[in-house]
Amino acid sequence: MVHVLSSRILLRPTDPDRSRAFYGEQLGLAVHREFGTGPERGTVYFLGGGFLEVSGRAEAPPSPALALWLQVEDAAAAEAELRAKGVEIVRPPVEEPWGLVEMWIADPDGTRIVLVEVPADHPLRYRPGI
């Protein structure tokens, strides 16, 4: 079995400065580290238990099959905060049939971002023996 010590999602945006402004300023992700110089330098953001690296440049946006899943404490509060920062809400928070509350946004290249709230009574919060 492979023992994973850390994880990171790598994004190659079509416009690195625009994507750094989105992830750092609008989404408000904290910077873990930066490396390199110039417009294609790398920025690594904290994503809860993992990281998101925005570096380099791509000629075309990432595949529409790619999506980021980010758990938030309160989807409605996240919606209000993001709207105030000018982020387009693709779909407002909706309680899904499986019990999670999901809201959809997209980064400047159209990468789908699913913000997920796990309600207090959801089975994902159940911890046997605790």
N, C-alpha and C positions, 0 to 999 in steps of 0.2 A: 504494500500500500504506500502511496506517495504521501509524505507528511508535508502539508502546505503550511508555510509560515506566514505568508501574507498574500494578498491578492490585489490586482490592479486592472482596471479597464483602460485600454488605450484608445483614444479618439484622435484621428487625424482630420482636423476641420478644414474647410475650404477657405475660411478667413480666420486665422488664429486669434487676432486681436478681438474680433467680434465675439468669438466663442469664449475667450477669457473674460471679457466684460459680462457675458451672460452668466457663466458659472460662478465667477467671483463676486460680481456686484449685484446682479439681479437675483440669482438663486442664493447667493450669500454663503457659498461653500468656503470653508477655511482652507488656506493654503498649507500643505504639508511641506513642500519644498519646490524650489525652482532651479532650473539648470539651463546652461547654454546662454546664447545671446541672440539678439535680433528678433524679428517678428515670429520666427518659427521656433523660438525657445520653448522649453517644456515647463509646464506648471502642473504639479500634482496636488490634487485636492483631497481632503478627507471625505469619505463616504461611509460614515458609521464604522462597520467592521472591515472596510476595504478602502480602495483609493481609485480616483479617476485621474488619469494623465491626459492632458491636452497638449499635444506637441506635434511639430512638423506641419505639413500641409498636404492636403489631398486635392486632386483635380476634380473629384466628384464627391457628393455627400455620401455618408455611410449607407449601407443597405437599409431599406425600410424594415427589414426583419430584426434589426437591432433595437433593443429597448433597454432603458435603465429603470430599475425598480428600486425606489427609495422609500423606506418606511419613515413616516412622520408621526408625531404625537397627535396632531389635530389637523385633519385635512381642511376643515372649514377655515381655521386660522391661517393655514398655509395659503389657501386661496386668496384670502383678504390681503395678506402680506405681499404675495406675488403680483396681484392686480395693482396694488399701490406702487409697485416698482416697474409697472408697464409690461409685465409678462403676459402674453396671450394665453388664456386658459382654453385648451382645446376641448376639454369636457370637464364641467364642474364636478365636485365630489358626488358620488353615487354609491349607495350601498349595494354591492353585488349579491347575487343569489348565494354565493359561498360565504357571505358574512363580512367581507372586508369592505372598507370604504375606499374607493379609488378615484383619483383625479388625474387627468392627463394634461400635460403640457409638452412642448417640443423645444429643442435647442435651435439656434439659428440655422443649422443645416437640416432641420426636420427630424432629428433623432428623437424618437418618442421617449418621454419620461413619465413614468407612472408613479405618482405619489400615493402611498398606501397608508391608511390608518387601520390598525388592528384594534377593534373595540375590546373593552375590558372583559366581556363575556365570551370572546371568540376562543375556539379550541387551541389556536396557536399560543394563547397565553396560559394554557393549562400546563402545570408542572407537577407531575406525579410525585408524591412524597414530600412536597414542600408546604 
